[in-house]
Amino acid sequence: MRRADRVREILEREIVSQRLPPGTRLDEPSLARRFEVSRTPIREALNQLAAVGLIEMRPSRSPVVAALTAQDLVNGFEVMTEMEGLCGRLAARRADETDHAELESLHREMRVALDDSATRDYYRLDQDFHEILYRACRNALLAKQLRNLRRRFAPYRRRHFRLSGRARQSWQEHGRLLAAIRDGDAGSARPRQHGRRRTRRLSRRSRRRRAAEAGMRIAVIGGGHGCYAAAADLALQGHEVRLWRRGGDAFAEVLDSGTITLTDLDGTRPVELALPTTDLAAAIAGAELIVMPLPATTQASLAPQVAPLLEDGQVVLPPGTFGGFLLARAMKNAGNGAAVAFAETGTLPYLTRKHSETAVTISVRATRLPTGVWPARDSERALAVIRAAYPTVEPLQDLLDGALMNAGPIIHPPLILMNAGPLEHFETWDIHNEGTQPAIRRVTDALDAERIALREALGYGAPHFPLADHYDDTREEWMYGNSSHEKPTDSGDWREDIDLTTHRYMREDVALGLVFYASLGAWAGVDMPISRGLVAVASGVVGEDLMAGPRAWASLGLGGLDHAGLRRMLDEGTVP
């Protein structure tokens, strides 16, 4: 082997393994002494490393190991994902029996490493799997470019496999790829899905960094799980956060210290708030974004307090079940004519639990936030404001489009009603863990099909974010990303004592959310027997006629609208 090639190979290995981390100076004289060669092969080796992007050459200074920005990673993984797709298609047409046998053998070894939680072994076997795939495509130029890209991004791919569930997803996707190659199915032989997911995560990280550079004044209203999570998370991003909560001993320590302790995947640390306050007007005044991650059960009482305080240009992000409409109506009733936009996301931005009155844990952050705006004509401006806080928002047609993405009325009613026996028998029962059984999932899927049928009848197209995606990581990424069902159940935070007559799953997700869906379906002429049946059972449990509740379509005063009138109301933001 030539001296320059030997030096390049060793330095490349040390860069990829991060023995030489980003920013490390590569001084020619020092390297020449280390490898006992002249500076000529050192210079040639450095030029080769620079050609594949592993080091950065600097005029009149020593080169350094390259550091990649989030956008560099996004760009690189996008290219590599498409090139590996081409490689898979070619391999499906050109691989021989030897290639098939070696790929199958490696896939079995990868499963063993996966079961043994041997991440390092799994990563090595994954490299070997892709090397055989490159050979099987029988295109030397493509294989060479892919090897260069994999070397360039190797440290970041290794971190990817350390994340919870990523190696298992990779193994499943490799299995589907292997089957397609073995069957000669070039159309399905695309090792792309995990590449797309990785690219999407990196894009989010890049957008979060840009958002933090332009901090906003944000008011967070409420003292619940989601409110503490929002206050801590948004302050951590660099925004000026004011947290309002009603007075009382429960809020005293946060008022005194000005901090909330946040625990998430990055550890536990105190987060300082700009202003914790019991003065609602002080929290709202001058805020660009007002976040209200409260249960929908609080909207009727809180809307009249918030409505008179809202100002021109503000964007309000309330919880689901058409809460934005209640706030708009409260503004009209208060005589406040300010130009305010209300937005509704398909889910809360966090899966979270408070563990005390000063501490909150975020188990999962939403990776996709489908968001609709009232009035729809103000969507572009409002979404730009929200995106500065939550870069993962995805625009929807209008506020009702957002309301019909709400997953709470689909997930929770079957879980609590079909688990009623164990919930009342045992001291605690985790409906999301042992309570999520196949029969219940089948009912959930049927209920969600009714939601999607309602969306389509009202003119809302895909994506519908079917709940099945939440439970199956091989499907399209859902709002909370992959493994979002397993993370909270593994944490134990969702094992709780649920009183069937008072818990928010009954009072919010059935009495408001599911009643909203079922009554809107009746207005739209959509048959929703599962929805109506669950509401009927719930009515029997609580001893009330829930279909006559405050969030029924007629109770909202909207029963007299026709479809054209509904469309005008949503577009223009006019309250009947």
Sequence and secondary structure as in RCSB ss.txt:
>XXXX:A:sequence
MRRADRVREILEREIVSQRLPPGTRLDEPSLARRFEVSRTPIREALNQLAAVGLIEMRPSRSPVVAALTAQDLVN
GFEVMTEMEGLCGRLAARRADETDHAELESLHREMRVALDDSATRDYYRLDQDFHEILYRACRNALLAKQLRNLR
RRFAPYRRRHFRLSGRARQSWQEHGRLLAAIRDGDAGSARPRQHGRRRTRRLSRRSRRRRAAEAGMRIAVIGGGH
GCYAAAADLALQGHEVRLWRRGGDAFAEVLDSGTITLTDLDGTRPVELALPTTDLAAAIAGAELIVMPLPATTQA
SLAPQVAPLLEDGQVVLPPGTFGGFLLARAMKNAGNGAAVAFAETGTLPYLTRKHSETAVTISVRATRLPTGVWP
ARDSERALAVIRAAYPTVEPLQDLLDGALMNAGPIIHPPLILMNAGPLEHFETWDIHNEGTQPAIRRVTDALDAE
RIALREALGYGAPHFPLADHYDDTREEWMYGNSSHEKPTDSGDWREDIDLTTHRYMREDVALGLVFYASLGAWAG
VDMPISRGLVAVASGVVGEDLMAGPRAWASLGLGGLDHAGLRRMLDEGTVP
>XXXX:A:secstr
  HHHHHHHHHHHHHHTTSS TT B  HHHHHHHHTS HHHHHHHHHHHHHTTSEEEETTEEEEE    HHHHHH
HHHHHHHHHHHHHHHHHHH  HHHHHHHHHHHHHHHHHHHTT HHHHHHHHHHHHHHHHHHTT HHHHHHHHHHH
HHHHHHHHHHHHSTTHHHHHHHHHHHHHHHHHTT TTT  TTHHHHHHHHHHHHHHHHHHHHTT  EEEEE SSH
HHHHHHHHHHHTT EEEEE   SHHHHHHHHH EEEEEETTEEEEEE SEEES HHHHHTT SEEE    GGGHH
HHHHHHGGG  TT EEE  SSSHHHHHHHHHHHHT     EEEEESS SEEEEESSSSEEEEEEE S EEEEEES
GGGHHHHHHHHHHH TTEEE SSHHHHHTT  HHHHHHHHHHHTHHHHHHSS B TTTTT  HHHHHHHHHHHHH
HHHHHHHTT  S    THHHH TTSS  TT TTTTHHHHHHTTT B   TTTSHIIIIIIIIIIHHHHHHHHHHT
   HHHHHHHHHHHHHHTS GGGSTTSTTTTT TT  HHHHHHHHHHT   
